[in-house]
């Protein structure tokens, strides 16, 4: 029996309609300056960034390079100097230890802190390669692939972004970040380029900070309300299950 062709997934249309609403509310978000888009810079920024605001991690990443001159210099720095250099991070000790471990491993694999080989790799294979480094999970790997000059259309999904997608009924309610990523990536608008993914993630962070906070979402004021299962008063679990 021949199968009827599947129509476009409604989640794709939801994401397409959501983006201009968010741009209208928050404005376009500019991508980082060129010196903050080297893959090695984005890797370090991700590894030290646990539970720390992006601006603070950005500044700390710049300071590391200024203080130790090269990323190899950072890899070789004594751990107490790294603690000191990362004092602005929420967990300086964890950040220092993760950074030391990941850069040391990278130097052991590549001879230096160099990710240029990722340019010729397929996106999934490159992310798998990155995830072998200590302290590098899917979110950091996606950040390196998307926000750097590698410019791949990959979604950076953190727990805040996942929470919003779950409340909207776009990914399963109990999905962890890896499952949520697997659920949403196939329905991302195919015309979106890396910069659109980057902007989408940064705009969704603003949704999380402005209305969709962890404890109690302020749906009545949220611009996503009509596109969101929770905002429409539906059960997001049922909406996601019906996909
Ligand atoms: S409508 Fe409510 S649940 Fe949906 S994204 Fe906005 S604040 Fe979150």
Boltz pocket constraint, residues with backbone or C-beta under 6 A from the ligand:
constraints:
  - pocket:
      binder: B
      contacts: [[A, 164], [A, 167], [A, 168], [A, 207], [A, 211], [A, 212], [A, 213], [A, 217], [A, 218], [A, 219], [A, 220], [A, 222], [A, 223], [A, 224], [A, 225], [A, 226], [A, 228], [A, 229], [A, 230], [A, 231], [A, 232]]
      max_distance: 6.0
